[in-house]
Amino acid sequence: MTTRYRLLCAYAHPDDEQGVSGLMHKYANEGVEVTLVCATRGEAGEIAPGVDATPTNLGQVREEELRCAAEKIGVHNVYFLDYRDSGMMGTPENSDPRAFWNANPLEATERLVRIIRRHKPQVITTFDPNGGYGHPDHIKIHQTALMAYFISGDPRIFPEQIEKEGLLPWTISKLYWGAFARSRFAGWAEYAEKHNLKFGVPIQEFMKRAMPDEIITTRIDVTSYVDLKFSALSCHASQLNPNSTFAQIPPEIRREGMKVETLVRAESRVVVTEPETDLFVGVE
C-alpha cells in the first residue's frame, strides 16, 4: 500500500485507540497515512497507584501517554477535539458544561469534519452505538463520527472551512465500528469464573454488550503485532492498575484475544464482499 490510502480513527479518551492499535500499526507500516482523533484527555478517569499524576494534571499526563502510544504504533497525525472527559452518567463530571457529552453536536462534528477535510481519509473507524460499554463519551464520538461520515463531502455544510481555510469537501468511502466479539471474552470469563475473580463494571458491560460473532464483517489479523500492542498499552500507565481483575488474567489468555481485531462495516459507498480482511477492499 502507499500513502494514497488514508485511515482516520476517532475515539473518546487516551487508551481507547488500543482496540485498533494493531491495525493502525499494520497500515502505517504499509505506508498508509493514519490519523488518530481523540475527543478528550481523560481528565475524569481513575488514577492507577504509583503514577505521578493528580486530578489537576491528569489531562496533561494522559495526553503525553497517548502521544507515547501513537509514536510506538507509528501514528504521526494526532488530534484532540479539546473537550473535557464527561465521566460516567450520573457523576458530577457528566454535568460539566465543558464535557464532551454536553457539547453541541454540530460544533463537535465541525471539529471532526475539519480534520477529515484536511487529511481526506477513505476509511474511518470509531465506537459502535453503545460505545463499547456505554460510556457517554464513547457514544458521543460514535454519533459525531457518524454525522461526519454523511456530511463531510457536502459543500453546503460548514462552508467557512472551504472559503476561509481552503478545506474542500471530502466524501469518505467506508465507516467501521469496533466490534467486541463475544468469543473474545469467552476465555476471560472462563478464567475469571474458575478463579473466582470479579470483573469491574467496564469489563462486565463489555461482556454484556459484546456483539455476536456472526455479525462481524471484518477481521484484521494482527498476530505479528501483539507485542507491539502490549508495548503501546504500557504507555497508558495512569490507567494500568496492577491490582485490577484484568491485570490478573494470564498474559497468554489476553494475547490470544489480541491476535485479531474485529469490526463491523457500518456504511460503505463502494462495492464490498464478505468476509473482509482489509479495510481498503473496494477503495479506488
Sequence and secondary structure as in RCSB ss.txt:
>XXXX:A:sequence
MTTRYRLLCAYAHPDDEQGVSGLMHKYANEGVEVTLVCATRGEAGEIAPGVDATPTNLGQVREEELRCAAEKIGV
HNVYFLDYRDSGMMGTPENSDPRAFWNANPLEATERLVRIIRRHKPQVITTFDPNGGYGHPDHIKIHQTALMAYF
ISGDPRIFPEQIEKEGLLPWTISKLYWGAFARSRFAGWAEYAEKHNLKFGVPIQEFMKRAMPDEIITTRIDVTSY
VDLKFSALSCHASQLNPNSTFAQIPPEIRREGMKVETLVRAESRVVVTEPETDLFVGVE
>XXXX:A:secstr
  TT EEEEEESSTTGGGGGHHHHHHHHHTT EEEEEEEE  TTS   TT S  TTTHHHHHHHHHHHHHHHHT 
 EEEEEEEB   STTSGGGG TTBGGGS HHHHHHHHHHHHHHH  SEEEE  TTHHHH HHHHHHHHHHHHHHH
HTT TTSSHHHHHHH       SEEEEE  BHHHHHHHHHHHHHTT    HHHHHHHHH B GGG  EEEE GGG
HHHHHHHHHT GGG  TTSHHHHS HHHHHHTTSEEEEEEEEESS   SSBS TTTT  
